[in-house]
Amino acid sequence: MGLKELVRKHIDQYFEELDGEIPQGLYDLVVGQVEHALLEAALHQSNNNQSKAAEMLGISRGTLRTRMKLFGLLS
């Protein structure tokens, strides 16, 4: 199963758990959660080497640090 299918499966599960309730701000919620998890995974895979994580993600180290600050991943 590919990444797209896994994400879809979990979003469908999220809707089931809402039991008919209409979510608000779903786009920002999903994008934020996925980005946070993606940054954590890249940092883990690179042994917290920010330059390697940034390269893996295809972003600059500065952008990575900015996003890390946003998600509380930078002390």
DSSP file (Angstrom, degrees, kcal/mol; ACC not computed):
  #  RESIDUE AA STRUCTURE BP1 BP2  ACC     N-H-->O    O-->H-N    N-H-->O    O-->H-N    TCO  KAPPA ALPHA  PHI   PSI    X-CA   Y-CA   Z-CA
    1    1 A M              0   0    0      0, 0.0     2,-0.0     0, 0.0     0, 0.0   0.000 360.0 360.0 360.0 131.4    0.0    0.0    0.0
    2    2 A G     >  -     0   0    0      1,-0.1     4,-2.1     4,-0.0     5,-0.2  -0.255 360.0-101.6 -81.4 170.9    1.4    3.4   -1.0
    3    3 A L  H  > S+     0   0    0      1,-0.2     4,-2.7     2,-0.2     5,-0.2   0.902 120.9  54.1 -58.9 -44.6    1.6    6.5    1.1
    4    4 A K  H  > S+     0   0    0      1,-0.2     4,-2.5     2,-0.2    -1,-0.2   0.913 109.8  47.6 -57.6 -44.0   -1.4    8.1   -0.7
    5    5 A E  H  > S+     0   0    0      2,-0.2     4,-2.4     1,-0.2    -1,-0.2   0.875 111.0  51.1 -67.2 -37.7   -3.5    5.0    0.1
    6    6 A L  H  X S+     0   0    0     -4,-2.1     4,-2.0     2,-0.2    -2,-0.2   0.917 111.2  47.5 -65.2 -43.0   -2.4    5.0    3.8
    7    7 A V  H  X S+     0   0    0     -4,-2.7     4,-2.4     2,-0.2    -2,-0.2   0.935 112.6  49.5 -63.1 -45.5   -3.3    8.7    4.2
    8    8 A R  H  X S+     0   0    0     -4,-2.5     4,-2.7    -5,-0.2     5,-0.2   0.907 108.5  53.5 -59.5 -43.1   -6.7    8.1    2.6
    9    9 A K  H  X S+     0   0    0     -4,-2.4     4,-2.0     1,-0.2    -1,-0.2   0.909 111.6  45.0 -59.0 -43.6   -7.4    5.1    4.8
   10   10 A H  H  X S+     0   0    0     -4,-2.0     4,-2.2     2,-0.2    -1,-0.2   0.844 111.6  51.7 -73.5 -33.4   -6.7    7.2    7.9
   11   11 A I  H  X S+     0   0    0     -4,-2.4     4,-2.3     2,-0.2    -2,-0.2   0.917 109.8  50.0 -67.2 -41.8   -8.7   10.2    6.7
   12   12 A D  H  X S+     0   0    0     -4,-2.7     4,-2.1     1,-0.2    -2,-0.2   0.907 110.6  50.4 -60.3 -41.2  -11.6    7.8    6.1
   13   13 A Q  H  X S+     0   0    0     -4,-2.0     4,-2.2     2,-0.2    -1,-0.2   0.892 107.5  54.1 -63.5 -40.0  -11.2    6.4    9.6
   14   14 A Y  H  X S+     0   0    0     -4,-2.2     4,-1.3     1,-0.2    -2,-0.2   0.922 108.3  49.1 -59.5 -45.5  -11.2   10.0   11.0
   15   15 A F  H  X>S+     0   0    0     -4,-2.3     4,-0.7     1,-0.2     5,-0.7   0.895 109.2  52.7 -61.8 -40.2  -14.5   10.7    9.3
   16   16 A E  H ><5S+     0   0    0     -4,-2.1     3,-1.0     1,-0.2    -1,-0.2   0.908 107.3  51.8 -61.2 -41.7  -16.0    7.5   10.6
   17   17 A E  H 3<5S+     0   0    0     -4,-2.2    -1,-0.2     1,-0.3    -2,-0.2   0.764 101.0  61.7 -68.0 -24.8  -14.9    8.5   14.2
   18   18 A L  H ><5S-     0   0    0     -4,-1.3     3,-1.6    -3,-0.3    -1,-0.3   0.711  95.3-149.2 -72.6 -19.4  -16.7   11.8   13.7
   19   19 A D  T <<5S-     0   0    0     -3,-1.0    -3,-0.1    -4,-0.7     3,-0.1   0.900  70.6 -37.1  52.7  49.7  -19.9    9.9   13.3
   20   20 A G  T 3 <S+     0   0    0     -5,-0.7    -1,-0.3     1,-0.3     2,-0.1   0.251 102.2 135.6  90.9 -13.3  -21.5   12.4   10.9
   21   21 A E    <   -     0   0    0     -3,-1.6    -1,-0.3    -6,-0.2    -3,-0.1  -0.472  57.0-125.3 -67.6 139.0  -20.2   15.5   12.6
   22   22 A I        -     0   0    0     -2,-0.1    -1,-0.1    -3,-0.1     2,-0.1  -0.778  24.4-137.7 -90.2 118.4  -18.8   18.0   10.0
   23   23 A P        -     0   0    0      0, 0.0     2,-0.4     0, 0.0     3,-0.2  -0.377   9.5-141.2 -74.3 153.7  -15.2   19.0   10.7
   24   24 A Q  S    S+     0   0    0      1,-0.2     5,-0.1     2,-0.1     0, 0.0  -0.922  79.1   8.7-112.1 139.7  -14.0   22.6   10.5
   25   25 A G  S  > S+     0   0    0     -2,-0.4     4,-2.2     1,-0.1    -1,-0.2   0.831  74.4 157.0  65.9  33.2  -10.6   23.5    9.1
   26   26 A L  H  >  +     0   0    0     -3,-0.2     4,-2.8     1,-0.2     5,-0.3   0.873  66.3  55.5 -61.2 -39.9   -9.9   20.0    7.9
   27   27 A Y  H  > S+     0   0    0      1,-0.2     4,-2.8     2,-0.2     5,-0.3   0.960 111.4  42.5 -59.2 -52.5   -7.4   21.0    5.3
   28   28 A D  H  > S+     0   0    0      1,-0.2     4,-2.3     2,-0.2     5,-0.2   0.880 114.2  53.1 -63.0 -37.8   -5.2   22.9    7.8
   29   29 A L  H  X S+     0   0    0     -4,-2.2     4,-2.3     2,-0.2    -2,-0.2   0.953 113.7  41.1 -60.5 -50.9   -5.5   20.1   10.3
   30   30 A V  H  X S+     0   0    0     -4,-2.8     4,-2.7     2,-0.2     5,-0.3   0.936 116.1  48.2 -66.5 -47.4   -4.4   17.4    7.9
   31   31 A V  H  X S+     0   0    0     -4,-2.8     4,-2.7    -5,-0.3     5,-0.2   0.917 113.7  48.0 -61.4 -42.9   -1.6   19.4    6.3
   32   32 A G  H  X S+     0   0    0     -4,-2.3     4,-2.4    -5,-0.3    -1,-0.2   0.916 113.3  46.7 -63.2 -44.1   -0.3   20.4    9.7
   33   33 A Q  H  X S+     0   0    0     -4,-2.3     4,-2.2    -5,-0.2    -2,-0.2   0.907 115.0  46.3 -65.5 -41.9   -0.4   16.9   11.1
   34   34 A V  H  X S+     0   0    0     -4,-2.7     4,-2.6     2,-0.2    -2,-0.2   0.921 112.9  49.3 -67.9 -43.4    1.3   15.4    8.1
   35   35 A E  H  X S+     0   0    0     -4,-2.7     4,-2.6    -5,-0.3     5,-0.2   0.924 110.9  50.1 -62.6 -43.7    4.0   18.1    8.0
   36   36 A H  H  X S+     0   0    0     -4,-2.4     4,-2.3     1,-0.2    -1,-0.2   0.942 113.6  45.0 -59.1 -48.6    4.8   17.6   11.6
   37   37 A A  H  X S+     0   0    0     -4,-2.2     4,-2.5     1,-0.2    -1,-0.2   0.880 112.1  53.1 -62.8 -39.0    5.0   13.8   11.3
   38   38 A L  H  X S+     0   0    0     -4,-2.6     4,-2.5     2,-0.2    -2,-0.2   0.913 109.4  47.7 -64.2 -44.0    7.1   14.2    8.1
   39   39 A L  H  X S+     0   0    0     -4,-2.6     4,-2.5     2,-0.2     5,-0.2   0.928 112.5  49.5 -63.1 -45.1    9.6   16.5    9.8
   40   40 A E  H  X S+     0   0    0     -4,-2.3     4,-2.4    -5,-0.2    -2,-0.2   0.916 112.4  47.8 -60.1 -43.3    9.9   14.2   12.8
   41   41 A A  H  X S+     0   0    0     -4,-2.5     4,-2.8     2,-0.2    -2,-0.2   0.918 112.1  48.5 -65.5 -43.7   10.5   11.2   10.5
   42   42 A A  H  X S+     0   0    0     -4,-2.5     4,-1.6     1,-0.2    -1,-0.2   0.906 112.9  48.3 -64.4 -41.1   13.1   13.0    8.4
   43   43 A L  H  <>S+     0   0    0     -4,-2.5     5,-3.9    -5,-0.2     6,-0.4   0.906 112.9  48.3 -65.4 -40.7   14.9   14.1   11.5
   44   44 A H  H ><5S+     0   0    0     -4,-2.4     3,-1.6    -5,-0.2    -2,-0.2   0.938 111.5  49.2 -63.2 -47.0   14.8   10.6   12.9
   45   45 A Q  H 3<5S+     0   0    0     -4,-2.8    -1,-0.2     1,-0.3    -2,-0.2   0.786 114.1  46.4 -64.7 -27.2   16.1    9.0    9.7
   46   46 A S  T ><5S-     0   0    0     -4,-1.6     3,-1.3    -5,-0.2    -1,-0.3   0.251 115.4-113.8 -98.1  12.3   18.9   11.5    9.5
   47   47 A N  T < 5S-     0   0    0     -3,-1.6    -3,-0.2     1,-0.3    -2,-0.1   0.889  74.6 -56.7  54.4  41.6   19.9   11.1   13.2
   48   48 A N  T 3 <S+     0   0    0     -5,-3.9     2,-0.9     1,-0.2    -1,-0.3   0.673  95.4 148.8  63.5  21.5   18.8   14.7   13.8
   49   49 A N    <>  -     0   0    0     -3,-1.3     4,-2.7    -6,-0.4    -1,-0.2  -0.772  33.1-162.1 -84.0 107.8   21.2   16.0   11.2
   50   50 A Q  H  > S+     0   0    0     -2,-0.9     4,-2.7     1,-0.2     5,-0.2   0.861  85.6  53.2 -63.8 -37.6   19.3   19.1   10.0
   51   51 A S  H  > S+     0   0    0      2,-0.2     4,-2.1     1,-0.2    -1,-0.2   0.926 112.9  43.9 -63.7 -43.8   21.2   19.4    6.8
   52   52 A K  H  > S+     0   0    0      2,-0.2     4,-2.6     1,-0.2    -2,-0.2   0.901 113.8  50.6 -67.7 -40.5   20.6   15.8    5.8
   53   53 A A  H  X S+     0   0    0     -4,-2.7     4,-2.1     2,-0.2    -2,-0.2   0.923 110.7  49.3 -63.1 -43.5   16.9   16.0    6.8
   54   54 A A  H  X>S+     0   0    0     -4,-2.7     5,-2.3     2,-0.2     4,-1.3   0.913 111.7  48.7 -61.8 -42.9   16.5   19.2    4.7
   55   55 A E  H  <5S+     0   0    0     -4,-2.1     3,-0.4     1,-0.2    -1,-0.2   0.919 110.3  51.6 -62.6 -43.2   18.2   17.5    1.7
   56   56 A M  H  <5S+     0   0    0     -4,-2.6    -1,-0.2     1,-0.2    -2,-0.2   0.881 114.0  44.0 -59.3 -39.4   15.9   14.5    2.2
   57   57 A L  H  <5S-     0   0    0     -4,-2.1    -1,-0.2    -5,-0.2    -2,-0.2   0.642 110.4-121.3 -82.2 -16.1   12.8   16.8    2.2
   58   58 A G  T  <5S+     0   0    0     -4,-1.3     2,-0.3    -3,-0.4    -3,-0.2   0.803  75.4 110.3  78.0  29.4   14.0   18.9   -0.7
   59   59 A I  S   <S-     0   0    0     -5,-2.3    -1,-0.3    -6,-0.2    -2,-0.1  -0.848  73.6 -93.0-128.5 166.3   13.9   22.1    1.3
   60   60 A S     >  -     0   0    0     -2,-0.3     4,-2.3     1,-0.1     5,-0.1  -0.379  32.4-117.0 -75.7 159.8   16.6   24.5    2.6
   61   61 A R  H  > S+     0   0    0      1,-0.2     4,-2.6     2,-0.2     5,-0.2   0.877 117.0  55.3 -62.8 -37.0   18.0   24.0    6.1
   62   62 A G  H  > S+     0   0    0      2,-0.2     4,-2.3     1,-0.2    -1,-0.2   0.909 108.0  47.4 -62.3 -42.9   16.6   27.5    7.0
   63   63 A T  H  > S+     0   0    0      2,-0.2     4,-2.6     1,-0.2     5,-0.2   0.911 110.8  52.4 -64.6 -41.6   13.1   26.4    5.9
   64   64 A L  H  X S+     0   0    0     -4,-2.3     4,-2.7     1,-0.2    -2,-0.2   0.937 110.2  47.9 -58.6 -46.7   13.5   23.2    7.9
   65   65 A R  H  X S+     0   0    0     -4,-2.6     4,-2.4     2,-0.2    -1,-0.2   0.891 110.6  51.5 -63.3 -39.7   14.5   25.2   11.0
   66   66 A T  H  X S+     0   0    0     -4,-2.3     4,-1.9     2,-0.2    -1,-0.2   0.932 113.4  44.4 -61.2 -45.6   11.5   27.6   10.5
   67   67 A R  H  X S+     0   0    0     -4,-2.6     4,-1.6     2,-0.2    -2,-0.2   0.868 110.7  54.8 -68.3 -36.4    9.1   24.7   10.2
   68   68 A M  H  <>S+     0   0    0     -4,-2.7     5,-3.3    -5,-0.2     6,-0.6   0.915 107.7  50.0 -61.9 -42.8   10.7   23.0   13.2
   69   69 A K  H ><5S+     0   0    0     -4,-2.4     3,-1.3     1,-0.2    -2,-0.2   0.918 107.2  55.0 -60.9 -43.5   10.2   26.1   15.4
   70   70 A L  H 3<5S+     0   0    0     -4,-1.9    -1,-0.2     1,-0.3    -2,-0.2   0.864 114.0  40.1 -57.4 -38.2    6.5   26.2   14.3
   71   71 A F  T 3<5S-     0   0    0     -4,-1.6    -1,-0.3    -3,-0.1    -2,-0.2   0.301 115.7-110.9 -97.7   8.4    6.0   22.6   15.5
   72   72 A G  T < 5S+     0   0    0     -3,-1.3    -3,-0.2    -4,-0.3    -2,-0.1   0.802  81.6 125.1  70.4  28.8    8.1   22.9   18.6
   73   73 A L      < +     0   0    0     -5,-3.3     2,-0.5    -6,-0.2    -4,-0.2   0.413  55.9  72.8 -98.4   0.3   10.8   20.6   17.4
   74   74 A L              0   0    0     -6,-0.6    -2,-0.1    -5,-0.1    -1,-0.1  -0.964 360.0 360.0-120.5 121.9   13.6   23.1   17.9
   75   75 A S              0   0    0     -2,-0.5    -1,-0.1    -3,-0.0    -6,-0.0   0.477 360.0 360.0 -88.5 360.0   14.8   23.9   21.4
